[in-house]
Amino acid sequence: MNTTKIFTTEIQLLFRNNKPLIIASIFLLGGLIAFGQIGYIVTAVLMLVIHGFRKSTLDELGLSKPKSWLKTIGLGFVLTIALMAIVLLLINPLIFELFPPETKDISRFSAIKENIGLLILSIISAWVLAGFAEELIWRGYIMTQIAVLLGGTRLSWVISLLISSTAFGLLHFYQGPVGIVQTGVVGLLLGIIFILNGKRSLWLNCIVHGLINTISMVSIYMGAV
C-alpha cells in the first residue's frame, strides 16, 4: 500500500469515526446557512466534500433513487396538500393566539409581487436552494448525523428531529416570530416524512419542500399574503 493510499484511508476513517469532528462539521454547516443563499451553496459544497472524504454512498446522502418516480411525485403532491392543511387549519390558529399575523415579516420577498420575472427566478431558487439544498443539508446531513451521534436509536431520531427542526425554524428569524414557528413546524413535518420514508430518500422531501415554497412565492406574487 503506497503512502497516498494510506493517507486517504486515514482521512476516510477520521471523518467516519471521529465524533468531535462530526460535531464540528454539523456546527460549521449550520452556521454557514445563516449567511443566506451564498451560505447554502457553500454549505452544500462542503457537505459533499465531507461525504466524499467519508466515501459515503448515495443512500447515506439520502439520495437513493425512488422505486417509482411517478408514485413519489404523486405522493409529494398529496403530502404537500396535507402539510399545508395542517399548518393553515391547526398550527396557524394556535400561533396567532400568541403572535398577531402581521408580525410575520415577508418584506424580503416583497419585490416578487406582480413581478413575473422575479417570480420565475424565485421559484427556480426555491427548488434548487430550498427544495434540494435545504433538505440535503438539514434532513440528509444534520438530522441524520445528530441521530447517529446519539446512538441511532428511535429516541435519538426523535431528539434529532426536535433539535434540527427547532434550529431550522430559528434560522428563519428574518420572518419574525410567526415565521419562525411556522418554518419550525414545517421542518418538523418534513423530518417526520424523511424518517417514515426509511431515512434513505430525500426526493419526496425535496418535492414537498419545493411545492410549498412555490405556492408561497405565487401567493406573494398575487398579493394573497
C-alpha positions as CSV (number, residue, x, y, z in Angstrom):
1,M,0.0,0.0,0.0
2,N,1.5,3.3,-1.1
3,T,1.7,6.5,1.1
4,T,-1.1,8.3,-0.8
5,K,-3.5,5.4,-0.3
6,I,-2.6,5.1,3.4
7,F,-3.2,8.8,3.9
8,T,-6.5,8.7,2.0
9,T,-7.7,5.7,4.1
10,E,-6.7,7.6,7.3
11,I,-8.7,10.6,6.2
12,Q,-11.8,8.4,5.5
13,L,-11.6,6.8,8.9
14,L,-11.1,10.2,10.6
15,F,-14.3,11.5,9.0
16,R,-16.3,8.4,9.7
17,N,-15.2,7.7,13.3
18,N,-14.2,11.0,14.9
19,K,-17.2,12.2,16.8
20,P,-15.8,15.6,17.7
21,L,-15.0,16.3,14.0
22,I,-18.5,15.3,13.0
23,I,-20.0,17.6,15.7
24,A,-17.7,20.4,14.5
25,S,-18.9,19.8,10.9
26,I,-22.5,20.0,12.0
27,F,-22.0,23.4,13.7
28,L,-19.9,24.6,10.8
29,L,-22.5,23.7,8.2
30,G,-25.3,25.0,10.4
31,G,-23.5,28.3,10.9
32,L,-22.8,28.9,7.2
33,I,-26.5,28.5,6.5
34,A,-27.1,31.8,8.4
35,F,-25.4,33.6,5.5
36,G,-28.4,33.1,3.2
37,Q,-28.2,31.8,-0.3
38,I,-24.4,32.0,-0.6
39,G,-24.2,30.2,2.7
40,Y,-26.4,27.4,1.5
41,I,-24.3,27.0,-1.7
42,V,-21.0,26.9,0.3
43,T,-22.6,24.6,2.9
44,A,-23.8,22.1,0.2
45,V,-20.4,22.0,-1.4
46,L,-18.6,21.5,1.9
47,M,-21.1,18.8,2.9
48,L,-20.5,16.9,-0.4
49,V,-16.7,17.2,0.2
50,I,-17.1,15.8,3.7
51,H,-19.2,12.9,2.3
52,G,-16.6,12.4,-0.4
53,F,-13.8,12.0,2.2
54,R,-16.0,9.5,4.0
55,K,-16.7,7.6,0.8
56,S,-20.4,7.8,1.5
57,T,-23.0,6.0,-0.7
58,L,-26.0,7.7,-2.2
59,D,-28.1,6.0,0.4
60,E,-26.1,7.7,3.2
61,L,-26.6,11.0,1.5
62,G,-30.3,10.4,1.3
63,L,-30.2,10.3,-2.5
64,S,-31.1,6.8,-3.2
65,K,-33.3,6.5,-6.3
66,P,-37.1,6.1,-5.6
67,K,-38.6,2.8,-6.8
68,S,-41.1,4.8,-8.8
69,W,-40.7,8.5,-9.7
70,L,-44.3,8.8,-10.7
71,K,-45.6,7.5,-7.3
72,T,-43.0,9.7,-5.5
73,I,-44.2,12.8,-7.3
74,G,-47.9,11.9,-6.8
75,L,-47.3,11.3,-3.1
76,G,-45.4,14.6,-2.9
77,F,-48.5,16.5,-4.1
78,V,-50.7,14.7,-1.6
79,L,-48.4,15.3,1.3
80,T,-48.0,19.0,0.3
81,I,-51.7,19.5,0.5
82,A,-51.9,17.6,3.8
83,L,-49.0,19.5,5.3
84,M,-50.3,22.9,4.3
85,A,-53.8,22.0,5.6
86,I,-52.2,21.1,9.0
87,V,-50.4,24.4,9.1
88,L,-53.3,26.6,7.9
89,L,-56.1,24.9,9.9
90,L,-54.3,23.7,13.0
91,I,-51.0,25.4,13.6
92,N,-51.7,29.0,12.5
93,P,-54.7,29.5,14.8
94,L,-52.5,28.4,17.7
95,I,-49.7,30.7,16.6
96,F,-52.0,33.6,16.2
97,E,-53.1,33.2,19.8
98,L,-49.6,34.1,20.8
99,F,-48.4,36.4,17.9
100,P,-50.6,38.6,15.7
101,P,-50.5,37.5,12.0
102,E,-49.0,40.9,11.0
103,T,-45.8,40.0,12.9
104,K,-44.8,37.7,10.1
105,D,-42.2,39.6,8.1
106,I,-42.1,38.7,4.4
107,S,-40.6,42.1,3.3
108,R,-37.6,40.2,2.0
109,F,-39.8,38.8,-0.8
110,S,-42.0,41.9,-1.4
111,A,-40.3,42.6,-4.7
112,I,-41.8,39.4,-6.1
113,K,-45.3,41.0,-6.0
114,E,-46.6,41.5,-9.6
115,N,-43.1,40.8,-11.0
116,I,-43.3,37.7,-13.2
117,G,-39.6,37.6,-14.0
118,L,-38.6,37.7,-10.4
119,L,-41.3,35.2,-9.5
120,I,-39.8,32.7,-12.0
121,L,-36.3,33.2,-10.7
122,S,-37.6,32.9,-7.1
123,I,-39.3,29.6,-7.9
124,I,-36.1,28.2,-9.5
125,S,-34.2,29.3,-6.5
126,A,-36.8,27.8,-4.2
127,W,-36.4,24.4,-5.9
128,V,-32.6,24.4,-6.0
129,L,-31.8,26.0,-2.7
130,A,-34.8,25.1,-0.6
131,G,-36.2,22.0,-2.3
132,F,-32.9,20.3,-2.7
133,A,-30.1,22.1,-0.8
134,E,-32.0,22.6,2.5
135,E,-33.3,19.0,2.5
136,L,-29.8,17.6,1.7
137,I,-28.3,19.7,4.5
138,W,-31.0,19.6,7.2
139,R,-32.5,16.2,6.8
140,G,-29.8,14.4,4.8
141,Y,-26.9,15.5,6.9
142,I,-27.5,17.5,10.1
143,M,-30.5,15.5,11.4
144,T,-29.0,12.2,10.4
145,Q,-25.6,12.9,11.9
146,I,-27.1,14.0,15.2
147,A,-29.2,10.8,15.4
148,V,-26.1,8.7,14.6
149,L,-24.0,10.5,17.3
150,L,-26.8,9.8,19.8
151,G,-26.7,6.1,19.0
152,G,-29.1,5.7,16.1
153,T,-32.0,4.5,18.3
154,R,-35.6,5.6,17.9
155,L,-35.2,8.0,20.8
156,S,-32.1,9.5,19.2
157,W,-34.0,10.1,16.0
158,V,-36.8,11.8,18.0
159,I,-34.3,14.1,19.8
160,S,-32.5,14.8,16.5
161,L,-35.8,15.7,14.8
162,L,-36.7,18.2,17.6
163,I,-33.2,19.8,17.6
164,S,-32.9,20.1,13.8
165,S,-36.5,21.4,13.3
166,T,-36.0,24.0,16.1
167,A,-32.8,25.2,14.6
168,F,-34.4,25.2,11.1
169,G,-37.2,27.5,12.4
170,L,-34.8,29.8,14.3
171,L,-32.7,30.4,11.2
172,H,-35.8,31.9,9.6
173,F,-35.7,34.7,12.2
174,Y,-36.0,37.3,9.4
175,Q,-39.6,36.2,9.0
176,G,-40.5,37.3,12.6
177,P,-41.9,35.1,15.4
178,V,-44.8,33.8,13.3
179,G,-42.4,32.8,10.5
180,I,-40.0,31.1,13.0
181,V,-42.8,28.9,14.4
182,Q,-44.3,28.1,11.0
183,T,-41.0,27.1,9.4
184,G,-40.1,25.1,12.6
185,V,-43.3,23.1,12.3
186,V,-42.8,22.6,8.6
187,G,-39.2,21.4,9.4
188,L,-40.7,19.0,12.0
189,L,-43.2,17.6,9.5
190,L,-40.5,17.2,6.8
191,G,-38.3,15.4,9.2
192,I,-41.2,13.0,10.1
193,I,-41.7,12.4,6.3
194,F,-38.0,11.6,5.9
195,I,-38.0,9.2,8.9
196,L,-41.2,7.4,7.9
197,N,-39.8,7.1,4.3
198,G,-36.9,5.0,5.6
199,K,-34.3,7.7,6.1
200,R,-32.8,6.8,2.7
201,S,-34.5,9.0,0.2
202,L,-34.8,12.8,0.3
203,W,-36.5,13.1,-3.1
204,L,-40.0,13.0,-1.6
205,N,-38.9,15.7,0.9
206,C,-37.4,17.8,-2.0
207,I,-40.7,17.6,-3.9
208,V,-42.9,18.6,-0.9
209,H,-40.5,21.4,0.1
210,G,-40.2,22.7,-3.4
211,L,-44.0,22.7,-3.9
212,I,-44.6,24.5,-0.5
213,N,-42.1,27.2,-1.5
214,T,-43.6,27.5,-5.0
215,I,-47.1,28.0,-3.5
216,S,-45.7,30.6,-1.1
217,M,-44.0,32.5,-3.9
218,V,-47.1,32.5,-6.1
219,S,-49.2,33.7,-3.2
220,I,-46.8,36.6,-2.6
221,Y,-46.8,37.4,-6.3
222,M,-50.6,37.5,-6.3
223,G,-50.8,39.6,-3.1
224,A,-52.6,36.9,-1.3
225,V,-50.3,37.1,1.8
